[in-house]
Amino acid sequence: MRNAAFRWAAKAALALAALLSVRVAAAQGNYEIQVYGADTVPPRTLMTELHSNYTIQGQKYFVDGVIPTNHQEHETLELTEGITSWSEIGFYVFTSEQDGHGVQWVGDHIRPRVRAPDSWHLPVGLSLSTEVGYQRAVYSPDTWTWEIRPIIDKTLGRWYFAFNPALERTWHGPDVHQGLGFSPGVKLGYDFTRVVSGGFEYYADYGRLGAFDNLHTQQQQIFFVTDLNTSPKWEINIGIGVGPTAGTDHLIVKGILGRRFDWGHHTSVE
């Protein structure tokens, strides 16, 4: 029965990809720089996260009416509430601060997510999120966008691996008639101690499926990161990232500070 469910899910995903053949915004976001793990927030738990990203070296000129990213400070509030032991829903508020522009609201997104229950005993963590939202045209020419993100992760001893092969599209904006975009993310980490983990995160936007952009214009970033596992209630991630291609902001520092708040009795029932 489980194999039949997986076959049905695969067919549904292929059909969805065929129908939604539109590409995501070409503008680089850098508001929430994170590779997702497969776990969801437990029910009756609220996860609050502040994503702080500063572009040390980025785009210095207006492109398609979009404000340059150079020396922009992005602060994103993420609130995620656990619904069941296998589902959650997240909400984002994006802001930007920059000399000459002050503090600006950029947009909001909503993100439901489900995962494979523990009772399935899969060899890897597996979940699926979808995200939809609005961003102002001065920060992204494509104002309404959608994403579907499969999430696969695995812990082997001190090693941790996560892969997010995200597919993205535009609902409103100049790229509305472009193809479905492929934007993968990868994380590889190693626990040096019980508290300190280090590794790297890779983010990319290759362009339209079936007709990737050339390497010069693709967005690719590599972040060298540290995770501090001080408590199950806290999430701390810091890193510095380089963008080697012309289509990428060249130097960014990022940080994530998260705190879990339990507000009720948890159940272990799947």
C-alpha positions, 0 to 999 in steps of 0.5 A, a space after each residue: 500500500 505504501 508503494 502504491 502511495 509513493 507511485 501515486 505521489 510521483 505521478 501527481 508531482 509529474 502532472 503538476 510540473 507539466 501544468 505549472 510550467 512557469 519560472 520563478 522570479 529572476 531577482 535574487 532574494 536572500 531573505 531566508 537563506 536556509 536548507 530545510 531538514 525533514 522534521 516538522 515542528 511538533 503539535 502545540 509548539 511555536 517555532 520563532 526564527 529571525 533570519 538576518 542577512 547582510 549583503 557585503 558585496 552585491 548588485 550596485 545598480 537598478 535592474 528592471 526597477 529593482 533596488 540594488 542589493 549592495 549593503 542591504 540588511 534583510 530581516 525576516 521573521 518566520 513563525 511556524 506552528 505544529 499542527 500534527 506530528 507530521 504537519 506544520 504551517 509557517 508564515 514569513 514577514 520580509 523586511 529590508 533596510 538600506 541607506 537611502 531607503 530606510 526600513 521597508 516591508 518587502 512581502 509575506 509568504 505562507 508555507 504549509 509542510 507535511 512529512 513522512 511519519 516515523 511509523 513508515 520507518 524510511 531510511 531517510 527523512 522525507 517531507 514536502 513543503 509548498 510556499 506562496 507569497 507576495 513581494 513588492 516589485 521594487 524588490 522583485 519584479 515577479 510579485 507573486 511566486 510559488 514554490 514546491 520543495 521536496 526535502 530529504 535528509 539523513 544523519 550518519 554518525 556525526 555527519 548530516 546531509 540535506 537536499 532540497 530540490 525546489 521547483 519554483 514558478 511565477 504567478 505575476 510578473 515578467 517571468 510569468 510565461 517562462 518555464 518551471 525553475 529549478 533551485 536546489 539547496 544542499 547542506 553537509 554538516 559534521 558534529 565536531 562536539 555535542 554543541 558545535 557543528 560545521 559544514 557548508 550550504 549550497 544554493 542555486 537557481 539554474 533557470 528553467 527546466 530543460 533550458 538552464 541559464 548559462 553558468 555566467 548568469 546562474 545564481 550559485 552561492 556557497 556558505 560556510 556555516 556553523 550550527 550551535 546546538 546549545 539546547 533543543 529549544 534553540 536554533 543558532 546558525 551563522 555563516 558567510 557565503 560567496 557567489 562566484 557567478 555574475 548573476 549572484 551577490 558576491 559576499 553575504 553574511 547570514 544568521 538564524 536565531 530560533 526559539 521553540 515555545 511549547 504551549 500544550 501537551 505533546 502526543 506521540 501518536 502518528 
